[in-house]
């Protein structure tokens, strides 16, 4: 995958880790992210027929402000 910077790559890795932690999944097939930095992102992760909806927002340094199951 290509990321514009290390901060964005770190955010993605942490987001994937948190999804796996919340779902117990070993892998994720697809992630849809809707939103932006200022308002946060509403997301849906999918594995087969299963889905996990969540919201997250980060500080400019990549640390998470919130990660909430929807």
CHARMM-style PDB file with segment names, atoms N, HN, CA, C and O in Angstrom:
ATOM      1  N   UNK     1       0.828  -1.180   0.000  1.00  0.00      PROA
ATOM      2  CA  UNK     1       0.000   0.000   0.000  1.00  0.00      PROA
ATOM      3  C   UNK     1       0.874   1.246   0.000  1.00  0.00      PROA
ATOM      4  O   UNK     1       1.987   1.235   0.526  1.00  0.00      PROA
ATOM      5  N   UNK     2       0.372   2.298  -0.582  1.00  0.00      PROA
ATOM      6  HN  UNK     2      -0.532   2.307  -1.009  1.00  0.00      PROA
ATOM      7  CA  UNK     2       1.079   3.568  -0.615  1.00  0.00      PROA
ATOM      8  C   UNK     2       0.395   4.565   0.307  1.00  0.00      PROA
ATOM      9  O   UNK     2      -0.827   4.710   0.262  1.00  0.00      PROA
ATOM     10  N   UNK     3       1.151   5.239   1.125  1.00  0.00      PROA
ATOM     11  HN  UNK     3       2.143   5.121   1.161  1.00  0.00      PROA
ATOM     12  CA  UNK     3       0.645   6.283   2.007  1.00  0.00      PROA
ATOM     13  C   UNK     3       1.442   7.553   1.754  1.00  0.00      PROA
ATOM     14  O   UNK     3       2.611   7.497   1.374  1.00  0.00      PROA
ATOM     15  N   UNK     4       0.806   8.692   1.967  1.00  0.00      PROA
ATOM     16  HN  UNK     4      -0.144   8.738   2.276  1.00  0.00      PROA
ATOM     17  CA  UNK     4       1.471   9.973   1.710  1.00  0.00      PROA
ATOM     18  C   UNK     4       2.589  10.247   2.711  1.00  0.00      PROA
ATOM     19  O   UNK     4       3.533  10.975   2.405  1.00  0.00      PROA
ATOM     20  N   UNK     5       2.483   9.661   3.913  1.00  0.00      PROA
ATOM     21  HN  UNK     5       1.716   9.069   4.161  1.00  0.00      PROA
ATOM     22  CA  UNK     5       3.500   9.906   4.937  1.00  0.00      PROA
ATOM     23  C   UNK     5       3.476   8.778   5.976  1.00  0.00      PROA
ATOM     24  O   UNK     5       2.574   7.941   5.976  1.00  0.00      PROA
ATOM     25  N   UNK     6       4.464   8.770   6.844  1.00  0.00      PROA
ATOM     26  HN  UNK     6       5.197   9.450   6.843  1.00  0.00      PROA
ATOM     27  CA  UNK     6       4.542   7.745   7.901  1.00  0.00      PROA
ATOM     28  C   UNK     6       3.409   7.867   8.900  1.00  0.00      PROA
ATOM     29  O   UNK     6       2.965   6.860   9.451  1.00  0.00      PROA
ATOM     30  N   UNK     7       2.932   9.078   9.144  1.00  0.00      PROA
ATOM     31  HN  UNK     7       3.293   9.896   8.695  1.00  0.00      PROA
ATOM     32  CA  UNK     7       1.832   9.263  10.097  1.00  0.00      PROA
ATOM     33  C   UNK     7       0.577   8.560   9.581  1.00  0.00      PROA
ATOM     34  O   UNK     7      -0.097   7.861  10.338  1.00  0.00      PROA
ATOM     35  N   UNK     8       0.264   8.741   8.307  1.00  0.00      PROA
ATOM     36  HN  UNK     8       0.812   9.309   7.692  1.00  0.00      PROA
ATOM     37  CA  UNK     8      -0.922   8.085   7.732  1.00  0.00      PROA
ATOM     38  C   UNK     8      -0.775   6.565   7.740  1.00  0.00      PROA
ATOM     39  O   UNK     8      -1.742   5.847   7.994  1.00  0.00      PROA
ATOM     40  N   UNK     9       0.423   6.079   7.465  1.00  0.00      PROA
ATOM     41  HN  UNK     9       1.209   6.662   7.259  1.00  0.00      PROA
ATOM     42  CA  UNK     9       0.671   4.636   7.510  1.00  0.00      PROA
ATOM     43  C   UNK     9       0.485   4.108   8.931  1.00  0.00      PROA
ATOM     44  O   UNK     9      -0.111   3.048   9.126  1.00  0.00      PROA
ATOM     45  N   UNK    10       0.992   4.841   9.920  1.00  0.00      PROA
ATOM     46  HN  UNK    10       1.476   5.701   9.762  1.00  0.00      PROA
ATOM     47  CA  UNK    10       0.835   4.433  11.323  1.00  0.00      PROA
ATOM     48  C   UNK    10      -0.623   4.436  11.750  1.00  0.00      PROA
ATOM     49  O   UNK    10      -1.064   3.535  12.465  1.00  0.00      PROA
ATOM     50  N   UNK    11      -1.379   5.448  11.314  1.00  0.00      PROA
ATOM     51  HN  UNK    11      -1.021   6.179  10.733  1.00  0.00      PROA
ATOM     52  CA  UNK    11      -2.809   5.506  11.630  1.00  0.00      PROA
ATOM     53  C   UNK    11      -3.517   4.280  11.070  1.00  0.00      PROA
ATOM     54  O   UNK    11      -4.320   3.653  11.761  1.00  0.00      PROA
ATOM     55  N   UNK    12      -3.221   3.937   9.817  1.00  0.00      PROA
ATOM     56  HN  UNK    12      -2.569   4.447   9.255  1.00  0.00      PROA
ATOM     57  CA  UNK    12      -3.865   2.781   9.192  1.00  0.00      PROA
ATOM     58  C   UNK    12      -3.525   1.494   9.936  1.00  0.00      PROA
ATOM     59  O   UNK    12      -4.408   0.677  10.196  1.00  0.00      PROA
ATOM     60  N   UNK    13      -2.273   1.311  10.275  1.00  0.00      PROA
ATOM     61  HN  UNK    13      -1.556   1.974  10.064  1.00  0.00      PROA
ATOM     62  CA  UNK    13      -1.866   0.103  11.012  1.00  0.00      PROA
ATOM     63  C   UNK    13      -2.580   0.008  12.363  1.00  0.00      PROA
ATOM     64  O   UNK    13      -3.031  -1.069  12.752  1.00  0.00      PROA
ATOM     65  N   UNK    14      -2.683   1.118  13.069  1.00  0.00      PROA
ATOM     66  HN  UNK    14      -2.317   1.993  12.753  1.00  0.00      PROA
ATOM     67  CA  UNK    14      -3.360   1.112  14.369  1.00  0.00      PROA
ATOM     68  C   UNK    14      -4.852   0.852  14.208  1.00  0.00      PROA
ATOM     69  O   UNK    14      -5.450   0.142  15.017  1.00  0.00      PROA
ATOM     70  N   UNK    15      -5.458   1.425  13.166  1.00  0.00      PROA
ATOM     71  HN  UNK    15      -4.973   2.002  12.509  1.00  0.00      PROA
ATOM     72  CA  UNK    15      -6.871   1.196  12.904  1.00  0.00      PROA
ATOM     73  C   UNK    15      -7.130  -0.289  12.632  1.00  0.00      PROA
ATOM     74  O   UNK    15      -8.079  -0.862  13.168  1.00  0.00      PROA
ATOM     75  N   UNK    16      -6.295  -0.906  11.806  1.00  0.00      PROA
ATOM     76  HN  UNK    16      -5.524  -0.441  11.371  1.00  0.00      PROA
ATOM     77  CA  UNK    16      -6.439  -2.335  11.501  1.00  0.00      PROA
ATOM     78  C   UNK    16      -6.274  -3.161  12.781  1.00  0.00      PROA
ATOM     79  O   UNK    16      -7.030  -4.105  13.008  1.00  0.00      PROA
ATOM     80  N   UNK    17      -5.301  -2.816  13.607  1.00  0.00      PROA
ATOM     81  HN  UNK    17      -4.687  -2.050  13.422  1.00  0.00      PROA
ATOM     82  CA  UNK    17      -5.083  -3.534  14.860  1.00  0.00      PROA
ATOM     83  C   UNK    17      -6.317  -3.454  15.746  1.00  0.00      PROA
ATOM     84  O   UNK    17      -6.725  -4.452  16.341  1.00  0.00      PROA
ATOM     85  N   UNK    18      -6.915  -2.260  15.837  1.00  0.00      PROA
ATOM     86  HN  UNK    18      -6.584  -1.450  15.355  1.00  0.00      PROA
ATOM     87  CA  UNK    18      -8.099  -2.088  16.691  1.00  0.00      PROA
ATOM     88  C   UNK    18      -9.317  -2.824  16.143  1.00  0.00      PROA
ATOM     89  O   UNK    18     -10.108  -3.366  16.915  1.00  0.00      PROA
ATOM     90  N   UNK    19      -9.477  -2.851  14.825  1.00  0.00      PROA
ATOM     91  HN  UNK    19      -8.834  -2.411  14.198  1.00  0.00      PROA
ATOM     92  CA  UNK    19     -10.584  -3.614  14.234  1.00  0.00      PROA
ATOM     93  C   UNK    19     -10.417  -5.093  14.563  1.00  0.00      PROA
ATOM     94  O   UNK    19     -11.372  -5.743  14.989  1.00  0.00      PROA
ATOM     95  N   UNK    20      -9.227  -5.626  14.373  1.00  0.00      PROA
ATOM     96  HN  UNK    20      -8.451  -5.098  14.028  1.00  0.00      PROA
ATOM     97  CA  UNK    20      -8.983  -7.041  14.668  1.00  0.00      PROA
ATOM     98  C   UNK    20      -9.188  -7.334  16.148  1.00  0.00      PROA
ATOM     99  O   UNK    20      -9.726  -8.383  16.501  1.00  0.00      PROA
ATOM    100  N   UNK    21      -8.770  -6.429  17.009  1.00  0.00      PROA
ATOM    101  HN  UNK    21      -8.333  -5.576  16.722  1.00  0.00      PROA
ATOM    102  CA  UNK    21      -8.950  -6.598  18.457  1.00  0.00      PROA
ATOM    103  C   UNK    21     -10.431  -6.618  18.831  1.00  0.00      PROA
ATOM    104  O   UNK    21     -10.844  -7.408  19.680  1.00  0.00      PROA
ATOM    105  N   UNK    22     -11.232  -5.756  18.202  1.00  0.00      PROA
ATOM    106  HN  UNK    22     -10.897  -5.114  17.513  1.00  0.00      PROA
ATOM    107  CA  UNK    22     -12.657  -5.679  18.503  1.00  0.00      PROA
ATOM    108  C   UNK    22     -13.463  -6.825  17.909  1.00  0.00      PROA
ATOM    109  O   UNK    22     -14.498  -7.199  18.461  1.00  0.00      PROA
ATOM    110  N   UNK    23     -13.012  -7.385  16.800  1.00  0.00      PROA
ATOM    111  HN  UNK    23     -12.172  -7.082  16.352  1.00  0.00      PROA
ATOM    112  CA  UNK    23     -13.786  -8.417  16.113  1.00  0.00      PROA
ATOM    113  C   UNK    23     -13.272  -9.830  16.357  1.00  0.00      PROA
ATOM    114  O   UNK    23     -14.033 -10.792  16.258  1.00  0.00      PROA
ATOM    115  N   UNK    24     -11.988  -9.961  16.674  1.00  0.00      PROA
ATOM    116  HN  UNK    24     -11.370  -9.179  16.755  1.00  0.00      PROA
ATOM    117  CA  UNK    24     -11.382 -11.274  16.782  1.00  0.00      PROA
ATOM    118  C   UNK    24     -10.975 -11.842  15.429  1.00  0.00      PROA
ATOM    119  O   UNK    24     -10.554 -12.996  15.342  1.00  0.00      PROA
ATOM    120  N   UNK    25     -11.097 -11.049  14.383  1.00  0.00      PROA
ATOM    121  HN  UNK    25     -11.439 -10.112  14.454  1.00  0.00      PROA
ATOM    122  CA  UNK    25     -10.739 -11.500  13.048  1.00  0.00      PROA
ATOM    123  C   UNK    25      -9.224 -11.602  12.898  1.00  0.00      PROA
ATOM    124  O   UNK    25      -8.481 -10.820  13.490  1.00  0.00      PROA
ATOM    125  N   UNK    26      -8.779 -12.556  12.116  1.00  0.00      PROA
ATOM    126  HN  UNK    26      -9.383 -13.191  11.635  1.00  0.00      PROA
ATOM    127  CA  UNK    26      -7.364 -12.691  11.808  1.00  0.00      PROA
ATOM    128  C   UNK    26      -6.962 -11.867  10.597  1.00  0.00      PROA
ATOM    129  O   UNK    26      -5.794 -11.518  10.426  1.00  0.00      PROA
ATOM    130  N   UNK    27      -7.963 -11.554   9.747  1.00  0.00      PROA
ATOM    131  HN  UNK    27      -8.912 -11.837   9.887  1.00  0.00      PROA
ATOM    132  CA  UNK    27      -7.693 -10.740   8.564  1.00  0.00      PROA
ATOM    133  C   UNK    27      -8.931  -9.928   8.225  1.00  0.00      PROA
ATOM    134  O   UNK    27     -10.037 -10.232   8.672  1.00  0.00      PROA
ATOM    135  N   UNK    28      -8.726  -8.901   7.436  1.00  0.00      PROA
ATOM    136  HN  UNK    28      -7.828  -8.654   7.072  1.00  0.00      PROA
ATOM    137  CA  UNK    28      -9.805  -8.020   6.983  1.00  0.00      PROA
ATOM    138  C   UNK    28      -9.757  -8.022   5.459  1.00  0.00      PROA
ATOM    139  O   UNK    28      -8.696  -7.844   4.862  1.00  0.00      PROA
ATOM    140  N   UNK    29     -10.920  -8.225   4.836  1.00  0.00      PROA
ATOM    141  HN  UNK    29     -11.782  -8.370   5.321  1.00  0.00      PROA
ATOM    142  CA  UNK    29     -10.960  -8.246   3.374  1.00  0.00      PROA
ATOM    143  C   UNK    29     -11.026  -6.848   2.771  1.00  0.00      PROA
ATOM    144  O   UNK    29     -10.452  -6.598   1.711  1.00  0.00      PROA
ATOM    145  N   UNK    30     -11.733  -5.928   3.453  1.00  0.00      PROA
ATOM    146  HN  UNK    30     -12.199  -6.131   4.314  1.00  0.00      PROA
ATOM    147  CA  UNK    30     -12.023  -4.631   2.848  1.00  0.00      PROA
ATOM    148  C   UNK    30     -12.327  -3.621   3.938  1.00  0.00      PROA
ATOM    149  O   UNK    30     -12.978  -3.950   4.929  1.00  0.00      PROA
ATOM    150  N   UNK    31     -11.862  -2.399   3.762  1.00  0.00      PROA
ATOM    151  HN  UNK    31     -11.332  -2.132   2.957  1.00  0.00      PROA
ATOM    152  CA  UNK    31     -12.208  -1.313   4.673  1.00  0.00      PROA
ATOM    153  C   UNK    31     -12.667  -0.119   3.852  1.00  0.00      PROA
ATOM    154  O   UNK    31     -11.965   0.328   2.944  1.00  0.00      PROA
ATOM    155  N   UNK    32     -13.839   0.392   4.173  1.00  0.00      PROA
ATOM    156  HN  UNK    32     -14.409   0.029   4.910  1.00  0.00      PROA
ATOM    157  CA  UNK    32     -14.360   1.605   3.545  1.00  0.00      PROA
ATOM    158  C   UNK    32     -14.245   2.738   4.561  1.00  0.00      PROA
ATOM    159  O   UNK    32     -14.755   2.627   5.676  1.00  0.00      PROA
ATOM    160  N   UNK    33     -13.580   3.822   4.184  1.00  0.00      PROA
ATOM    161  HN  UNK    33     -13.166   3.912   3.279  1.00  0.00      PROA
ATOM    162  CA  UNK    33     -13.401   4.988   5.052  1.00  0.00      PROA
ATOM    163  C   UNK    33     -14.116   6.181   4.428  1.00  0.00      PROA
ATOM    164  O   UNK    33     -13.875   6.519   3.270  1.00  0.00      PROA
ATOM    165  N   UNK    34     -14.993   6.816   5.198  1.00  0.00      PROA
ATOM    166  HN  UNK    34     -15.189   6.541   6.139  1.00  0.00      PROA
ATOM    167  CA  UNK    34     -15.699   8.001   4.722  1.00  0.00      PROA
ATOM    168  C   UNK    34     -15.488   9.105   5.749  1.00  0.00      PROA
ATOM    169  O   UNK    34     -15.765   8.921   6.934  1.00  0.00      PROA
ATOM    170  N   UNK    35     -15.009  10.228   5.299  1.00  0.00      PROA
ATOM    171  HN  UNK    35     -14.784  10.378   4.337  1.00  0.00      PROA
ATOM    172  CA  UNK    35     -14.793  11.352   6.193  1.00  0.00      PROA
ATOM    173  C   UNK    35     -13.437  11.967   5.965  1.00  0.00      PROA
ATOM    174  O   UNK    35     -12.802  11.751   4.933  1.00  0.00      PROA
ATOM    175  N   UNK    36     -12.995  12.752   6.959  1.00  0.00      PROA
ATOM    176  HN  UNK    36     -13.511  12.928   7.797  1.00  0.00      PROA
ATOM    177  CA  UNK    36     -11.729  13.442   6.814  1.00  0.00      PROA
ATOM    178  C   UNK    36     -11.091  13.664   8.177  1.00  0.00      PROA
ATOM    179  O   UNK    36     -11.627  13.265   9.211  1.00  0.00      PROA
ATOM    180  N   UNK    37      -9.938  14.309   8.150  1.00  0.00      PROA
ATOM    181  HN  UNK    37      -9.502  14.633   7.310  1.00  0.00      PROA
ATOM    182  CA  UNK    37      -9.174  14.542   9.369  1.00  0.00      PROA
ATOM    183  C   UNK    37      -9.948  15.379  10.388  1.00  0.00      PROA
ATOM    184  O   UNK    37      -9.950  15.052  11.575  1.00  0.00      PROA
ATOM    185  N   UNK    38     -10.598  16.444   9.947  1.00  0.00      PROA
ATOM    186  HN  UNK    38     -10.596  16.710   8.983  1.00  0.00      PROA
ATOM    187  CA  UNK    38     -11.213  17.365  10.895  1.00  0.00      PROA
ATOM    188  C   UNK    38     -12.476  16.816  11.551  1.00  0.00      PROA
ATOM    189  O   UNK    38     -12.730  17.099  12.722  1.00  0.00      PROA
ATOM    190  N   UNK    39     -13.263  16.045  10.829  1.00  0.00      PROA
ATOM    191  HN  UNK    39     -13.057  15.815   9.878  1.00  0.00      PROA
ATOM    192  CA  UNK    39     -14.521  15.531  11.386  1.00  0.00      PROA
ATOM    193  C   UNK    39     -14.450  14.061  11.783  1.00  0.00      PROA
ATOM    194  O   UNK    39     -15.384  13.541  12.394  1.00  0.00      PROA
ATOM    195  N   UNK    40     -13.375  13.399  11.450  1.00  0.00      PROA
ATOM    196  HN  UNK    40     -12.616  13.822  10.954  1.00  0.00      PROA
ATOM    197  CA  UNK    40     -13.260  11.979  11.739  1.00  0.00      PROA
ATOM    198  C   UNK    40     -13.762  11.149  10.580  1.00  0.00      PROA
ATOM    199  O   UNK    40     -14.220  11.682   9.569  1.00  0.00      PROA
ATOM    200  N   UNK    41     -13.673   9.849  10.731  1.00  0.00      PROA
ATOM    201  HN  UNK    41     -13.301   9.416  11.552  1.00  0.00      PROA
ATOM    202  CA  UNK    41     -14.037   8.939   9.653  1.00  0.00      PROA
ATOM    203  C   UNK    41     -15.008   7.870  10.128  1.00  0.00      PROA
ATOM    204  O   UNK    41     -14.777   7.220  11.147  1.00  0.00      PROA
ATOM    205  N   UNK    42     -16.088   7.693   9.389  1.00  0.00      PROA
ATOM    206  HN  UNK    42     -16.275   8.221   8.561  1.00  0.00      PROA
ATOM    207  CA  UNK    42     -17.020   6.592   9.601  1.00  0.00      PROA
ATOM    208  C   UNK    42     -16.571   5.474   8.680  1.00  0.00      PROA
ATOM    209  O   UNK    42     -16.371   5.686   7.484  1.00  0.00      PROA
ATOM    210  N   UNK    43     -16.414   4.283   9.239  1.00  0.00      PROA
ATOM    211  HN  UNK    43     -16.577   4.111  10.210  1.00  0.00      PROA
ATOM    212  CA  UNK    43     -15.807   3.193   8.485  1.00  0.00      PROA
ATOM    213  C   UNK    43     -16.614   1.902   8.602  1.00  0.00      PROA
ATOM    214  O   UNK    43     -17.374   1.696   9.548  1.00  0.00      PROA
ATOM    215  N   UNK    44     -16.418   1.053   7.612  1.00  0.00      PROA
ATOM    216  HN  UNK    44     -15.801   1.220   6.844  1.00  0.00      PROA
ATOM    217  CA  UNK    44     -16.954  -0.300   7.640  1.00  0.00      PROA
ATOM    218  C   UNK    44     -15.842  -1.251   7.224  1.00  0.00      PROA
ATOM    219  O   UNK    44     -15.274  -1.131   6.139  1.00  0.00      PROA
ATOM    220  N   UNK    45     -15.544  -2.193   8.102  1.00  0.00      PROA
ATOM    221  HN  UNK    45     -16.005  -2.290   8.984  1.00  0.00      PROA
ATOM    222  CA  UNK    45     -14.578  -3.251   7.783  1.00  0.00      PROA
ATOM    223  C   UNK    45     -15.385  -4.503   7.452  1.00  0.00      PROA
ATOM    224  O   UNK    45     -16.404  -4.782   8.085  1.00  0.00      PROA
ATOM    225  N   UNK    46     -14.921  -5.252   6.456  1.00  0.00      PROA
ATOM    226  HN  UNK    46     -14.093  -5.025   5.942  1.00  0.00      PROA
ATOM    227  CA  UNK    46     -15.634  -6.471   6.055  1.00  0.00      PROA
ATOM    228  C   UNK    46     -14.675  -7.648   6.011  1.00  0.00      PROA
ATOM    229  O   UNK    46     -13.507  -7.532   5.641  1.00  0.00      PROA
ATOM    230  N   UNK    47     -15.227  -8.784   6.406  1.00  0.00      PROA
ATOM    231  HN  UNK    47     -16.176  -8.879   6.707  1.00  0.00      PROA
ATOM    232  CA  UNK    47     -14.537 -10.064   6.262  1.00  0.00      PROA
ATOM    233  C   UNK    47     -15.608 -11.049   5.842  1.00  0.00      PROA
ATOM    234  O   UNK    47     -16.475 -11.405   6.639  1.00  0.00      PROA
ATOM    235  N   UNK    48     -15.554 -11.488   4.602  1.00  0.00      PROA
ATOM    236  HN  UNK    48     -14.850 -11.198   3.954  1.00  0.00      PROA
ATOM    237  CA  UNK    48     -16.602 -12.364   4.076  1.00  0.00      PROA
ATOM    238  C   UNK    48     -17.940 -11.649   4.157  1.00  0.00      PROA
ATOM    239  O   UNK    48     -18.082 -10.532   3.661  1.00  0.00      PROA
ATOM    240  N   UNK    49     -18.932 -12.296   4.787  1.00  0.00      PROA
ATOM    241  HN  UNK    49     -18.817 -13.204   5.191  1.00  0.00      PROA
ATOM    242  CA  UNK    49     -20.267 -11.712   4.941  1.00  0.00      PROA
ATOM    243  C   UNK    49     -20.400 -10.872   6.204  1.00  0.00      PROA
ATOM    244  O   UNK    49     -21.445 -10.258   6.422  1.00  0.00      PROA
ATOM    245  N   UNK    50     -19.368 -10.831   7.038  1.00  0.00      PROA
ATOM    246  HN  UNK    50     -18.520 -11.329   6.860  1.00  0.00      PROA
ATOM    247  CA  UNK    50     -19.422 -10.085   8.288  1.00  0.00      PROA
ATOM    248  C   UNK    50     -18.963  -8.649   8.068  1.00  0.00      PROA
ATOM    249  O   UNK    50     -18.149  -8.372   7.187  1.00  0.00      PROA
ATOM    250  N   UNK    51     -19.503  -7.728   8.892  1.00  0.00      PROA
ATOM    251  HN  UNK    51     -20.164  -7.953   9.608  1.00  0.00      PROA
ATOM    252  CA  UNK    51     -19.040  -6.358   8.832  1.00  0.00      PROA
ATOM    253  C   UNK    51     -18.966  -5.759  10.228  1.00  0.00      PROA
ATOM    254  O   UNK    51     -19.698  -6.156  11.135  1.00  0.00      PROA
ATOM    255  N   UNK    52     -18.076  -4.807  10.376  1.00  0.00      PROA
ATOM    256  HN  UNK    52     -17.482  -4.485   9.639  1.00  0.00      PROA
ATOM    257  CA  UNK    52     -17.867  -4.102  11.637  1.00  0.00      PROA
ATOM    258  C   UNK    52     -17.830  -2.613  11.318  1.00  0.00      PROA
ATOM    259  O   UNK    52     -16.963  -2.153  10.575  1.00  0.00      PROA
ATOM    260  N   UNK    53     -18.772  -1.863  11.881  1.00  0.00      PROA
ATOM    261  HN  UNK    53     -19.476  -2.237  12.485  1.00  0.00      PROA
ATOM    262  CA  UNK    53     -18.860  -0.421  11.637  1.00  0.00      PROA
ATOM    263  C   UNK    53     -18.262   0.322  12.819  1.00  0.00      PROA
ATOM    264  O   UNK    53     -18.480  -0.046  13.973  1.00  0.00      PROA
ATOM    265  N   UNK    54     -17.508   1.373  12.521  1.00  0.00      PROA
ATOM    266  HN  UNK    54     -17.331   1.673  11.583  1.00  0.00      PROA
ATOM    267  CA  UNK    54     -16.846   2.132  13.573  1.00  0.00      PROA
ATOM    268  C   UNK    54     -16.545   3.553  13.101  1.00  0.00      PROA
ATOM    269  O   UNK    54     -16.645   3.873  11.917  1.00  0.00      PROA
ATOM    270  N   UNK    55     -16.178   4.382  14.059  1.00  0.00      PROA
ATOM    271  HN  UNK    55     -16.097   4.121  15.021  1.00  0.00      PROA
ATOM    272  CA  UNK    55     -15.799   5.764  13.824  1.00  0.00      PROA
ATOM    273  C   UNK    55     -14.457   5.986  14.496  1.00  0.00      PROA
ATOM    274  O   UNK    55     -14.228   5.480  15.594  1.00  0.00      PROA
ATOM    275  N   UNK    56     -13.570   6.732  13.861  1.00  0.00      PROA
ATOM    276  HN  UNK    56     -13.756   7.143  12.968  1.00  0.00      PROA
ATOM    277  CA  UNK    56     -12.332   7.105  14.528  1.00  0.00      PROA
ATOM    278  C   UNK    56     -11.897   8.497  14.127  1.00  0.00      PROA
ATOM    279  O   UNK    56     -12.233   9.005  13.057  1.00  0.00      PROA
ATOM    280  N   UNK    57     -11.137   9.091  15.024  1.00  0.00      PROA
ATOM    281  HN  UNK    57     -10.864   8.679  15.893  1.00  0.00      PROA
ATOM    282  CA  UNK    57     -10.583  10.421  14.803  1.00  0.00      PROA
ATOM    283  C   UNK    57      -9.202  10.457  15.432  1.00  0.00      PROA
ATOM    284  O   UNK    57      -8.971   9.844  16.474  1.00  0.00      PROA
ATOM    285  N   UNK    58      -8.274  11.182  14.791  1.00  0.00      PROA
ATOM    286  HN  UNK    58      -8.462  11.680  13.944  1.00  0.00      PROA
ATOM    287  CA  UNK    58      -6.904  11.236  15.289  1.00  0.00      PROA
ATOM    288  C   UNK    58      -6.434  12.682  15.436  1.00  0.00      PROA
ATOM    289  O   UNK    58      -6.988  13.604  14.837  1.00  0.00      PROA
ATOM    290  N   UNK    59      -5.403  12.847  16.246  1.00  0.00      PROA
ATOM    291  HN  UNK    59      -4.953  12.098  16.733  1.00  0.00      PROA
ATOM    292  CA  UNK    59      -4.679  14.112  16.319  1.00  0.00      PROA
ATOM    293  C   UNK    59      -3.767  14.214  15.101  1.00  0.00      PROA
ATOM    294  O   UNK    59      -3.596  13.235  14.374  1.00  0.00      PROA
ATOM    295  N   UNK    60      -3.187  15.373  14.874  1.00  0.00      PROA
ATOM    296  HN  UNK    60      -3.326  16.168  15.465  1.00  0.00      PROA
ATOM    297  CA  UNK    60      -2.319  15.571  13.714  1.00  0.00      PROA
ATOM    298  C   UNK    60      -1.048  14.719  13.772  1.00  0.00      PROA
ATOM    299  O   UNK    60      -0.414  14.471  12.747  1.00  0.00      PROA
ATOM    300  N   UNK    61      -0.680  14.272  14.979  1.00  0.00      PROA
ATOM    301  HN  UNK    61      -1.195  14.473  15.813  1.00  0.00      PROA
ATOM    302  CA  UNK    61       0.512  13.421  15.109  1.00  0.00      PROA
ATOM    303  C   UNK    61       0.207  11.942  14.914  1.00  0.00      PROA
ATOM    304  O   UNK    61       1.108  11.107  14.989  1.00  0.00      PROA
ATOM    305  N   UNK    62      -1.079  11.608  14.660  1.00  0.00      PROA
ATOM    306  HN  UNK    62      -1.811  12.287  14.599  1.00  0.00      PROA
ATOM    307  CA  UNK    62      -1.470  10.221  14.410  1.00  0.00      PROA
ATOM    308  C   UNK    62      -2.036   9.486  15.596  1.00  0.00      PROA
ATOM    309  O   UNK    62      -2.563   8.386  15.433  1.00  0.00      PROA
ATOM    310  N   UNK    63      -1.948  10.050  16.785  1.00  0.00      PROA
ATOM    311  HN  UNK    63      -1.520  10.943  16.917  1.00  0.00      PROA
ATOM    312  CA  UNK    63      -2.520   9.393  17.975  1.00  0.00      PROA
ATOM    313  C   UNK    63      -4.045   9.484  17.905  1.00  0.00      PROA
ATOM    314  O   UNK    63      -4.602  10.489  17.465  1.00  0.00      PROA
ATOM    315  N   UNK    64      -4.695   8.428  18.343  1.00  0.00      PROA
ATOM    316  HN  UNK    64      -4.242   7.612  18.701  1.00  0.00      PROA
ATOM    317  CA  UNK    64      -6.144   8.363  18.262  1.00  0.00      PROA
ATOM    318  C   UNK    64      -6.816   9.210  19.345  1.00  0.00      PROA
ATOM    319  O   UNK    64      -6.468   9.119  20.523  1.00  0.00      PROA
ATOM    320  N   UNK    65      -7.777  10.028  18.934  1.00  0.00      PROA
ATOM    321  HN  UNK    65      -8.060  10.102  17.978  1.00  0.00      PROA
ATOM    322  CA  UNK    65      -8.644  10.755  19.870  1.00  0.00      PROA
ATOM    323  C   UNK    65      -9.758   9.811  20.293  1.00  0.00      PROA
ATOM    324  O   UNK    65     -10.092   9.710  21.473  1.00  0.00      PROA
ATOM    325  N   UNK    66     -10.326   9.120  19.311  1.00  0.00      PROA
ATOM    326  HN  UNK    66     -10.054   9.202  18.352  1.00  0.00      PROA
ATOM    327  CA  UNK    66     -11.411   8.185  19.619  1.00  0.00      PROA
ATOM    328  C   UNK    66     -11.459   7.065  18.597  1.00  0.00      PROA
ATOM    329  O   UNK    66     -11.034   7.216  17.451  1.00  0.00      PROA
ATOM    330  N   UNK    67     -11.990   5.932  19.049  1.00  0.00      PROA
ATOM    331  HN  UNK    67     -12.334   5.809  19.980  1.00  0.00      PROA
ATOM    332  CA  UNK    67     -12.267   4.783  18.207  1.00  0.00      PROA
ATOM    333  C   UNK    67     -13.517   4.160  18.812  1.00  0.00      PROA
ATOM    334  O   UNK    67     -13.462   3.587  19.900  1.00  0.00      PROA
ATOM    335  N   UNK    68     -14.647   4.270  18.110  1.00  0.00      PROA
ATOM    336  HN  UNK    68     -14.691   4.735  17.226  1.00  0.00      PROA
ATOM    337  CA  UNK    68     -15.932   3.851  18.665  1.00  0.00      PROA
ATOM    338  C   UNK    68     -16.651   2.888  17.731  1.00  0.00      PROA
ATOM    339  O   UNK    68     -16.783   3.139  16.533  1.00  0.00      PROA
ATOM    340  N   UNK    69     -17.110   1.793  18.300  1.00  0.00      PROA
ATOM    341  HN  UNK    69     -17.003   1.590  19.274  1.00  0.00      PROA
ATOM    342  CA  UNK    69     -17.951   0.858  17.545  1.00  0.00      PROA
ATOM    343  C   UNK    69     -19.293   1.527  17.301  1.00  0.00      PROA
ATOM    344  O   UNK    69     -19.818   2.210  18.180  1.00  0.00      PROA
ATOM    345  N   UNK    70     -19.849   1.333  16.111  1.00  0.00      PROA
ATOM    346  HN  UNK    70     -19.422   0.779  15.397  1.00  0.00      PROA
ATOM    347  CA  UNK    70     -21.150   1.938  15.777  1.00  0.00      PROA
ATOM    348  C   UNK    70     -22.228   0.886  15.788  1.00  0.00      PROA
ATOM    349  OT1 UNK    70     -23.392   1.193  15.532  1.00  0.00      PROA
TER     350      UNK     70
END
